[in-house]
Amino acid sequence: MPYPRIEEIDYERDTGARFAGLAHLPGSVFLDSGGFGGARGRYDVFAAKPYLTLTSRGRHTEIRSRSGTRVSEARPFQLLKEVLSPVEPPASALPFAGGAIGYFGYDLARRLERLPSLAAADLDVPDLCIGLYDWAVVADHATRRSHLVCAGQDERSLDEWEPIRALALGGAAPGSRRPFRVLSAVISNMDHGDYRRAFDRIKRYIRDGDCYQVNLAQRFSAPAEGDAWNAYRTLQGLNPAPFSAYLRLPEGAVLSTSPERFLEVRGGRVETRPVKGTRPRSANKSRDRALALELCASAKDIAENLMIVDLLRNDLGKTCALGSIQVPALFEVESFETVHHLVSTVTGRLAPGRHALDLLEGCFPGGSITGAPKLRAMQIIEELEPHRRGVYCGAIGYIGFDGAMDLNIAIRTLVYQGGWIHAWAGGGIVMDSDPEAEYQETLDKAQALLRLLSYVGRSHVGG
């Protein structure tokens, strides 16, 4: 059988319905373009049973395969580049035909920068969790076609082709499907007073010239039980978004409905689309339109967005060809289920000899969720947020064997682990920020997540 192998399979608009049979399998992953059939984006991708995994905690990365396990202290970005190399020519016009899928947690930045250790590291999740997948299903909602792709990097693919095909068609035996249930009320790691004190401290840092902007987030938590996939399906309906993801981990699950693309690389072309500037949606059409117009006319939000655009232009400049960086779109309003956002687009072209993972290492973590200057903002975040962010504000997505990459910024993201489910929301604070408006913005951004966490005592979520 020649590789890569690409076989067309029956198309289903709701890709999640096909993936449901795989959601309990080891390393199952679902990259979702908008919820219930790609309402916003074009492609959905899912896979399971990676043939190699990389898991980083602190300075150690465990590389596990069928032939054994080794541990390395090398930089995780470079380790991943090694196991993906050499870059293969694109197998087809499909965006993904095998490669790495997983997450790069925010705290992976500790491998790149010197940061203090002040916030509590209370979640037992890795800093990086990546699987290498020899096969995947890619659903194209524009052409209404689905394909099973297989790269042939795993020597067992030939012998296991029919079982792989059965999985791709959703043929796995369903696992436990206990309804998801939140057991008590949501608590935050910052009450209003805590947030106000952290806000005031950031304002002092800005006045003293330490920084221009700092992204301050709070974490919402609740005890919960039941099936994580059921929780994700509910979240899909509450907040469809173009860079969503479900990842099953040994420690639990990650559920993300992110509206923000961090980095895309396709044929050497680079794109990032920072989100900075928010207004809530309104059920009243006139009020909703007025809120969108208010956002696009806001000097404060425009200045914040421009600050992050400049930061990202500088970050892209580390690995992009000289003169290739452009800003084709500034301050466009994009409307999602619960909020309007101000979005810009920055593009470039990778310099010769550079890999998508070099780009990621040079840009990580994304400036839209740290502040500026980035290092000082991260130091202040570590000082003022009570708990480490973990997966939140990292990046989720894929890097293919062909060098293509598409990653989100892991906002609107929950981690379900150890009998608790956690969600985060934050916003950028600048000199003219208002504390009450910024606090309310975190609640606006978390609206869909908090609605999921409001199902206290109810056992009908999912199913």
N, C-alpha and C positions, 0 to 999 in steps of 0.2 A: 504494500500500500504506500503510495507516494505521500510525502509530507511537504509542506503543511496540507492537511486534508480539510476541505470545506464542503459540508453537506447541507443542503437546504432541508429544513424541517417545517412542519405545519406552523403557521403564524397564529399566535394568540395575542389579542390586544392587551389583556391583563397578564403581563409577564409574571407578576407575583403569584398568580394562581398556579402557573406551571412550576415555579420555584418552590412552592409551599412544601412539596414532598421532599425537598432537599434541605430545608431550613434547619433541620436538627442534625445534619451530618457534620463531621469534623471539618472545620475550615470553610463552611459554606459562606458564600459572599454574593451579594446582590447589589449592583450599582444601578440605580433607578433614576430615570430621567424626568420623573414628574408625578408618579403615583397613578396607579390604575390605568396603565396603558400609555404612558408617555404624553400626558396632557401638555407638558411644556417643552420637553426635549425630544430628541430623535431616537437615541439608542439606549436600550437596557442591556446589561451584561450580567450573567450569573455563572457561577462555577462552584465546585466543591472538591474535597479531598486533594489538597495540594501535595505534590510529590516532594517538596522541600519547603521548610519554614525557617524564617529568621525572627528571633525574638530578642529584643534588647532590654536590659535592665541595668541602669547605671552605666558602668564602663564595660560591661560584658554583653556580647551578643552570642546567642546559641544558634548554631546552624544545624538543623536536624533533617536527615534524609533517611531513606531506607537502608543505606549502607552504614549509618552510624551518626554520632553527634560530636561536634567539636565546638569549642568556645574561643572567641577571638576578642581582643581589645581594640581592634582596628575600627576606624570610623564606620558606622553602619551604612552610610550612603555609599561608601566605596566598596564595602562587602557586598552590598546588593548589586552594584554595577559589575562586580566580578562574577557573580553567579548568573547574571543575565547575559554576559558577553559571550561571544562577539555579537554585535548588532547584525540582525538578519534583514534582508530586503523585505519590504512589506509584502505580505502574502496575498492581499487583496485590497479592495477599497474599504473593507470593514475596519472600524477603528481599533479593534482588539482581536488578535489571533493567537493568544497565549502569552504568558509572562507573569509579572508580579501584580498582586492585588492585596490591599490591606491599608494600614494606617501608619502615619508618622506622628506620634504624640507631641504635643507642645513642649514637653520637658526634654525631648531629644535635643533641644537647643543647648542643653548643658554640655553636650559633646562638642559644641561649636564655640561657645562663649563661657567666660568665667562668671558664674552667677552665684549669689549667696544661697544658703539652704535655710530658709526661715519658715516657709509655709509647710503645713503638715502634709505628708505624703500618705494619705490614709486609704487610697484605693489600690487594690492589688491587681493592677493591669500593667502590662509592659509599656515601655517608652516607645517601642516599635514592634509591630506585629504584622508580618508580611508572609504571604504564601506564594509559591511559584506553581502556576496552574498550566498544565499541558493542554487542557481543553476548556472550552467555555461555550455558552450559548449567547448569541448576539441577536437581539430583536431590533429591527429597523422600523420605526413607526411611520416614517415618511413613505416607504415603499410597501409597507405591510408584509414584510418578509422576515423570516428568522433563519439563522444558520447555526449549525454546530461546527465549531472550528477546533482543530487539533494540530498542535505545533510539532509533535513528534520528538520533543525533547526528553520525554520520559520513555524509557525502553519498554515499559509495560503497556503502552497505549495500543500497540498492535494486537497483543493477546487479549486485551480487555475492551476492544472496540464495541462489541455488542452491549456489555454492561454499561459502558460510558453512554452509548446512544440511548439506552433505556433511562438512565438518569436524566439525560438532556430533555427527554420527553416527559419528565415529571413522574417517572415510574418508580421512584423509591418508596418504600413502605413509610407511611407517615409516622412521625415520632409522637411523643406525648403532646397533646394539644390542650393542656389545661388553660382555661380562660385566664387572661391577665387581670390581676386585681391589686389595687393599692390598698394597703391595710390601715393607714391612718393619714392625718392631714400632713400637707407639705410643710417642711421647715426650710429656712434659708440660713446660710452660713454668715449672713450679714443682715441684721435688722436695720431699720431706717436710720437709727442713730449711728450704727457702725458704718453704714454707707456714707453718711454725711461727714463723719470724721475722716474717712479715707479720701473723700472728695476734697475736703479742705486741705488735707496734706498735699494732694496733687497740685492744687492751686498755688500753694506755697512754693513747691518745686518749680512750677512754671514761672512764677514771679521772680524766683532766684536765678532763673536762666538755666536750670538743670535740663529742661525738656520743653517741648512745644505741645505735646499731646501724649496722654496715657490712656490706654483702654482698661477700664475698671469693670470687673465682672463679679456677679454673685452666683452662688450655687444653690439650687433648690433640690431637696432630697425627700424621699418618702420610702418607708418599707413597702415591699411589694412581693407578690408571688405569681406564679403562672408562667405562661409561655411568652418568650420575648418576641417571637414572630407575630403572635396575635397583637402584641402591643404595637409593633411596627406597622401592621396593617391598619390599625386604628389611626396611628399618626399620619400615615399616607393620606387618609381621607381628611384629616384636620388641616394638614399643611403640605400640600403637594409642592415640590420644589425641584429644580432641574439637576441638582447635584446631590441627590439623596443616596443613602446606602444603608444596608443591613449587613453586619459582620458577626458571625458566630465565633466566639473566642473560647479557649479552654476555661477561662475565668468567668465568662458571662457573654454579653452581647453589646454591640454598639449600634445605635439607631440614630440616623442622621437625616434631616430634611434641610440641607443647606441650600441657600440661594446663590452662593458665591463660588465662582471658579477661581482657584488659586493660580494654577499654572497648567497650560496646555502646550504640548510640543507635537507638531505634526509635520513630517517632511522637513524638519529643521526650523519651521516657523514657530515662534513663541507667542503666546497670548496670556495675559492676566487681566482680570476684570474686578478690580477692587470695589467693594461696597462700603460706602461711608455716607451716612445721612439717612434718617428714618422718620417716617410719620405713620401713625396707625391708620388702618382702613376704617371706613364708616359704612354702615348699611344704607345710609342715606346717600343717594347718588350725587346730589349737589354738594353735600359736605365732603364726600370722598374726593370729588374732583378738586374742591378747594384745598384740601390737605395736600394733594399731589402738587398743585400749583404753588402752594406755600413752600413746599420742600424745594422745588426747582428754583425758587426766588430767594432762598435763604442764604445770605452772605456767609453766615457761620458754617453751615453744612457744606457749602461750596469750598470754603477755605480748608475745612477738614479733609474733604475729598482730594483737593489739590495737593495738600501736604503728603498724603499717602501715595498719590500718583508720582510725585517727585521721588519719594523713598523707593518705590518700585522701579522707577526708571534707573536709579542708581544701582539697585540690586541686580536688575537684568544686565546692566552694563558690565558686570563681572564676567559673564560668560557669553554675551552676545557680540556679534561682529560690530566693529566700529561703524557708527553712522546708521545702523539698522533700526534703532529704537524709535518708534513713532507712537503718537497718541491719537488714534483715529476717532475716538469718541470721548467726550467729557461731559459729566454731570447729567446723564440721561436718567429719567425716572422710570423705574421698573416696578410693577405692582404685583404683589404676591397675595396669598390668601388673607394674611392678617396685617401686613405692613406695605407701605411704599418705600422703596430704597433709591438712593442716588448712586448710579453705577458709571464708572469710566472704563475705558479699554486702553491697554498699553500693549504694543506688539514689538517684536524684534526677530532676529534670526540668529540661531546658534553659530558661534564662531567655529571654523574648521577644527576638527579633533575634539570638540566638546560634546558631552553626553547630556541627556535630559537630567540625569542625577547630579551632574555638576551644577546645572542650573538650580535644581532644587536645594542643594547644599548652600549655594550662594544667596538664596532668597529666604531661607528658612529661619524662624517661622514667618508667616506673612505679616507685612507691615500694617495691614488694616486692622489686625487684632492685637498689636503691641502698642504702637504709638511711635513718636519720633523725638529724638533719635532712638533707634530701635534698642540698642543695648541698654541705655539708661532707662528707657521705658520698661524693659523686662526686669531690671533690677528693682524698680519701684513697684511693679506688679508683685514680685516675690515678697516684698516688704509688707504690702497692704492687703493682699488677698489671703484669707486664712488658710486655704488649702491649695495645693498644687492643682494645675488644670488637667493634667493627664492627657487624654485624647482630645479634649476640648481645645479648640483653636490650633490644633495640628492640621493634618491634611489626610484625606481619604481618597483613594482612587487606584489607578493602574499605571504601570510602566510596562510596555510590551517588549517582546524580544526584538521587535523592529525599531526600538528606540522611541516610539510614540509614548506620550504621557498625558494623562488628564487627571487632575487632582482638585478636590474642593478645599475650601477652608472649613474646618469642622466646627461650624457654628450651628445653632438649632439642633444640637446633638445631645443624646442621652447615653449614659452607660448604665447597664443593668448588671449588677454583680453583687454577690454575697447577700442576697435578700433585700437589697436596696436599689432604687433607681434614682439616678442623679441627672439633673439638667442644669444648664448654665445660660446666662445672658449678660451681656455687657455693652458698653458704649464708650466712645472716645471723649475724653474730657480735655477741653482747651481753655484758654484764658477767659473767654466770655461765656463759658458754659454756666447754666443755671442748675443748681443741685436738684431741685424738685423735677425739672424737666428731664434731666439725665436719669434720675431714679425711675421715673415713669417710663422712659424709653426702654430700660431693661425689662420692665413688665410687659410692654407692648411687644417686644421681640420674643419674649417667652410665652406669649399668649397661648399658642397651640400646644406647647409642651406642658404648660400648667393645666390646660384643659384635659390632657391625657392623665396627668397626675391627680386630677380631681375626682376620678372614679373610685372614691373611697368606699370600700365595702361592696362595690358592685362587681358582679362576676360574669357579665355578659360581653366584656370587651374582647373582640376577636372571635375566633371560632371557625 
